[in-house]
Amino acid sequence: MNLVETLDKEIIEAMKAKDSVRLATLRGVKGAMKLQSIDHKKEINDELLIDVVSKEIKTRNESIKEFEKGRRQDLIDKTEAEIKILSKYLPEQLSEEEIVNIINQVFEEVNPSGIKDMGKVIGIVTPKVKGKADMSVVSALIRNKLN
């Protein structure tokens, strides 16, 4: 069973269990996935689902930072619960050490001369870590290595 089928199945289970947080979160992902599919003429598949879930988690992490500024623990707890639900749809995340190894391999291939070659390096690294790592972390590691 692929991830999209799993999502549909879990939406039904959440309805039956009357789990409103899980149901709203999963429906939101399904809606965002359909919107991406229509807007960008992409087929609904596991890759699209992973992209959408990654963006949803990133958005929720940014929201948590804002909620912390406003001292809204209730919203922080709700958002963290949503992130936990969404995380099940992502592949296992790479450790920082694994990311560094991938970056080192790409550096050997590309042999960048400076920060101006960052685009080349990111272009090769991105498909290897997409959905498996936070791209802001990857970008920072590449930037540090280039400097």
C-alpha positions, -999 to +999 in steps of 0.1 A: +000+000+000+015+034-010+014+065+011-016+081-007-037+050+000-025+050+036-036+087+039-071+079+026-074+049+049-063+070+080-088+097+071-116+071+073-102+057+106-100+092+121-136+098+111-147+066+127-127+073+159-140+109+160-104+122+163-109+157+151-073+169+153-060+139+132-089+142+108-084+180+102-047+175+098-050+147+073-078+164+053-056+195+052-028+175+037-051+159+012-065+192+002-031+208-002-020+178-023-049+181-046-043+219-049-006+212-058-017+186-083-041+210-101-018+241-099+013+224-111-003+197-132+014+170-112+002+135-106-010+126-071+016+101-059+039+095-029+065+120-041+039+148-042+026+137-008+061+139+007+066+174-008+033+186+007+039+170+041+074+186+042+060+220+035+032+215+061+057+205+088+079+235+079+049+258+082+039+244+115+075+247+129+074+284+120+041+287+137+054+271+169+082+298+170+055+325+168+033+308+194+063+307+217+068+345+214+031+349+223+034+323+251+005+302+237+012+268+251-022+255+240-014+263+204+021+249+207+008+216+220-019+213+192+007+221+165+032+196+179+005+170+178-002+178+141+036+176+133+036+141+150+007+130+128+024+144+096+058+129+104+045+094+097+043+103+060+080+113+057+108+089+050+133+084+078+152+116+083+190+117+077+213+125+105+236+155+102+266+131+097+248+114+068+240+148+052+277+159+056+288+127+038+264+134+009+277+170+007+313+157+007+306+133-021+291+161-042+320+184-034+343+157-048+322+156-080+317+193-085+349+207-070+334+241-062+357+271-061+336+293-039+302+306-028+293+313-064+291+275-070+265+270-042+237+267-068+255+238-085+261+220-053+226+225-040+212+213-074+230+180-070+224+176-032+187+184-032+174+153-051+195+131-028+181+145+005+146+157-006+121+148+021+148+132+042+163+164+056+155+200+064+168+220+034+177+250+056+201+227+075+215+214+043+220+249+029+238+260+061+261+230+059+270+237+023+275+274+029+299+267+059+319+242+037+321+267+009+334+295+032 
